Amino acid sequence: MKFGLFMLPSWPEPDPKHQSRILGEMMEQIEFAEELGYDSVWLAEHHFTRYGIVPSAVAMGLHAAGRTKRIRIGTGVSVLTFQNPVFIAEETAMLDALSNGRLDFGVGRGQVVYEYGNLKVDYNTRSERFSEILDVILGLWKHPGFSYRGEFYQVDDMTIAPVPVQEPHPPVFLAVSRTPESVSVAVDRGLPVLTSANITDAEALEIRNVYSAVCAEKGAQPLWDDMPYFRKVYVGEDEKSAIEDPREAVTWVYDLNGYRRTLKGGSEIYYNLDQWITNRPEDPPSYESRLKTTTCFGTPEQCIKRIRRLRDDHNVHYFGANMSFGTLEHEKVMRSMELFAKEVMPAFR
């Protein structure tokens, strides 16, 4: 099996002076991941939120490339509909060249309504824009003198430099929603799919089931070895610490995301989250239920049992762990990473 880390540096403190420290801790975690033998890091991209303060996964990937030598660098994901396709083709090619061919390019349309509203991009055109942008990026990566005429984007006789190191181009991964239509796009393009660490196991596995069915319908080979299955993970020396250490941190994440889904514009950065929690229209799932349905918190032995079941029953051959989230302290993240690498990963290698 392969193992990756999903990196999402949250900013729970109200004072912006903590942001530099948080981003620095993220880079320490990436360097430590390489030292521990993880295969990849996946860098999330979000806008106007405390949930994650990396507005450009590619820019963060360029920094990570300079701090590492071996580990693969994934974008999880770059929201293409917010980008100029020529510029992102150039940036990603530079990242692949600087990292000596370590880029895994995860892409998506993005589903956060207020990000579209703030960036003044028509939400209803996201599918068409995404398809055109991806066509342009792939064309510029592979073909000198590339031209393209789309409804939203046009390119005339263009050649970029540098070009990617990987041939025919860096691997591309597609973030998919729960709809068969989005899965069909991935299968038609021959792309592995990415699923969220925040949805339940049942929801994530159903997407994989739909993917398997669409592959069978279209005569395509499922790309199980290349599809990370992302979960929020915390590993403790004992069951009590594994359950209690991340309780406050992951609850903050779920509460904040619950509020974010209500926004049409603006931001929640300086909004009083406790006020929204007090007045929210319905109660969320309990922490205890999320332990059973959504997270992978436990001792090394418990995590091994969980991952073995995913491998044997659901074709999960690439596991991605989101270990840094919410208010969880840097030292606890690093210890969880170490326990996972030294006591869980060897059971599958």
N, C-alpha and C positions, 0 to 999 in steps of 0.2 A: 504494500500500500504506500501511497504518497501522503504527506502531511504538510499542510500549509497553515499560516496564521492570517486571519482577517483583522486588519488594523483600522481602528476607528477612535481617534483621540477625542474624547468628550471634554467639554469645558463647563463643569458644574458651578464653579465659583463666579460671583458677580464681578470681580475685579479683573480687567483685561491683562494685568501684569502677569497672571498665571499662564497665559497662553504660550509664551515662549518656553516655559518650563515643561508644559504638557507636550508640546511638539518635540522638545529635546528628549523627554522620556520615551516617546514613541520611537525615536531613532535608536536609543539604547536597546529597546526591545527588539528592533529589527536586527541590530548587530548581534545581540544575544541569540536570536533565532538561528542565524547562520552558524554561530559557534556550536549550538546544540544539535544541529543537523536537520532542521526543518527544510523542506524542499522549496518552499515559496512563502512570500508575503503578498497579501492582497490589500491594496490601499483604497479605502473608500473615499468618495467625493460627495460633499454636501454643501449647501449654501444657506446663509442667514440663520444659523442654528447653533445651539450649544451641544446638540447631539453629536456632531462631528465637525471639527474646525479645519478640514482640509478641502478648500474649494477647488483644487486641481490635483487629481491623483497623478497625472503625468509629471507635474512639477515636483511633487513629493517623491515620485519614482526616480527622477533625475538626481535628487539629493541622496536617496537610498543607494543608487548605483555607485555613487562616489564613496560610500561608506562600507561597501560590501564587495565580495569577490565571486561568490558562487551561487548564492540563493537567487531563485527566480523572482522577478518583480512583476506582480500582477496589478492591473487596475480593476477595482471591484465596486463600482464601475465608473468609466468615463461617460458622462451624459452627453452624447454626441449632439443632441438638438440644441445645446447651449454654445456650441463651438463653431468657429469657421473651419470648414473641412480641410482647406489647404494648410492652415496653420497647425491643426492637430496632426495632420499627416507628417508635417515636418518635425514637430516636437516628438512624436512617437518614434519616428525614424532615428532621431538623434538619441533618444533614450535607448533604443536597441543597439545603436552603434557604440555609445559610451559604456554600456553594460556588457559589451561583447556578446550580444545575442541572448539576453536574459528576459526580454519583455514578453509577458502574457497580457494581451490587450483585451480586457473585459469591457464590453460596451453595453449601453442600454438607452432607453428613451427617457427614463425618469418618470416617476408617478406623482411627485409632490407638486400639488397645484400651486401653492404660493411661490415656489421657485420659478415656475413659468410666469406667474403674474408679475413678480418683481423684475424678471429679466425681459419682460415684454415679448415673449414668444408665444404664439397662438397654440394653446394646449391641444386643440382639435386637429392640428396639422402635424403632431409629433411623429406619427407612424411614417408618413410620407417623407418628412424631413430626415428622419433617422435613416431610412433606406437609401436616400440619395447621398447623404453624407458618408455612409459606409461604402457605397459604390465609389465615391470620389477618393476616399482614403486608400482603398485597395488598388484603385487604378494608378494613383500617384506613386504608391509603393513599388509597383511592378513594372510600370511602362513609362519610359521617357517620351516626351512629346504628347502627353495624355490630354485628351479633350473629352468633355462631358456636357450634355445639354439636358438639364432637368427642369422641373417646374420651379424649384427654389434655388438651385445652385447650378452655376455654369463654370466650366473650366476650358480654357483655350490653349492648346499646344504648350502644356506646362511640364516642366521637369524639376524635381526637387533634389536637394542635396543637403545632408547625406541621405542615403537610402538605407533601409534596414539591413542588418547583418544576416538575419535568419532568412532562409530560402524555403519556399518561394516568398514568404513574408512571416512576420511574427504570428504566433497562434492567436486567433480571435475567439472570444467567448461571448455568448449572448445572454444577458439577464432576461428572464422570461417572467411573465405574469401567470395567473392561473388559467388563462384562456388557451384553448387548443390552437387558436390562430397564431399566437406569439410563438408557441412551440413549433408550429409548422414553418415559420420563418427560419428558425434555427436549423431545422432538419433540411429544408430546401437549400440553405447556404452551407450545409455541412459543418455546422458549428456546435461545439459542446455548450450546454446551458449552465447558467449560474442561478442558484436559488438563494433566498435570503436566510440569514441566521435568526431573524425575528419571527418568522412564521412557525407554526407548529410542525412537529414531525409529520403528522398526517397530511398537512397541506404540502409540505416539501416533497414527500414521497408520492403524493398524487400527481404532482407536476412531473416527476420522473416516470410514473406510470403512463401518463399521457405521452411523454416523449417516447417511451418504448413502443407504445401503440402506433404513434405517427411514423416512427422508423419502420415498423413492420408493414404499415400500409404503403409506404413509399419505397420499400425495398432498400432502406439505408441501414448501415451498421451502427448500432448505438455506440457512443464514444464514452463508455463508462469510466475508463481509466483516466480520462482527461476532465472529468466533471467533479469539482470539489463539492462536497456536501457540508455546508457551513452550519455550525451550531455555536451558541454561546457555551463556553467551557470554563469550568473552574475545578482545579484538582487540589485537594487538601490531604494532609497526612492522615486525617481521620474524618469520619463521616460528619461529625458535628461541625467542624471548621469548614468543610466543603460546602455545607448547606448554609451556614450562618454568615460566613465571610462575605459572600457576594449579594446577600439579601437586599441591603439598602441600595447598592449600586445598580443592580438590574431592575429593581422596582422603579428607581428614578428614570431609567431609560424607557421603560414601558409607559410610565406616566407622561413623560415628555412627548413620546411619539403619539400617544393618544391625543394630546393637545395639538400637536403639529398637524394631524389629519383634519382638524377643524378649520385650519387657516386657508384663506383664499389669497392673501397678500400680506405684506409686512413681514414681521418676524416675531418669534417668541423669546428672543434673547434676554430682554429685560422685563418680561412678563412674570408676574408672581404665580409660579406654578402651583403653590399650595392653595391659592385662591381658586384656580381652575379645578383642582382636585376636589375641593369642598363642594363645588357647584356642578360637577360634571353630571351629565344626564343619566348615566348608568354605571354600575360598579364593574370594574375589570375582573378578569379571572384572578383567583387567589395565587399567592406565591407558591403554595403547595401544589396547586394544579399545574402551574407552569413548570415546576420541577419534573413532573411526569410527562408533560406534552411538548415542551419547547427547549429546555436547557439540557446540558450535559454536565451536571455538577456532581462530584463524588470523589471517592478515593481512587487511586490508580486501578485497583481491581474492578471497581464498579464501572469505570470508564472503559476498560478493556472489554468487559462483558457487553456493554452497550454498543461499542464500535464493531465487535465481532458479529453481533446480531445484524447490524446494518450491512456489513460486508456479505454475510452468508445469505441473508433473506432479501436484500434490496440492491445488490450489485454496487455497493458503495466501496470503491477502491481508491478514493481520494478524499480525505477528511480534512476540512478546514475549521480551525478553532478560533473563535472570536473570544480572546481572553482578557482584553483590556476594554472595559466599558464603564460608562457612568462615573461614579465616584470611587471606584475601586483603586486602592493605593498601588503605586508603582511597584513597591517591594513585593506585594502579594501577587501582582501580575507576573513578575519575574520568577517567583517561587513556583507558581502554578505552571508556567512555561517549562521550568526545569523538571518538575515532577512528571509532566506529560512526556517530555522528550526522553527522560532516562528510565521511566517505569512503564509507560504506556506504548510508545512507538516501537520499542524492541519486540513486543509481542506480535507485531505484524510485519517484521522485516527479517 
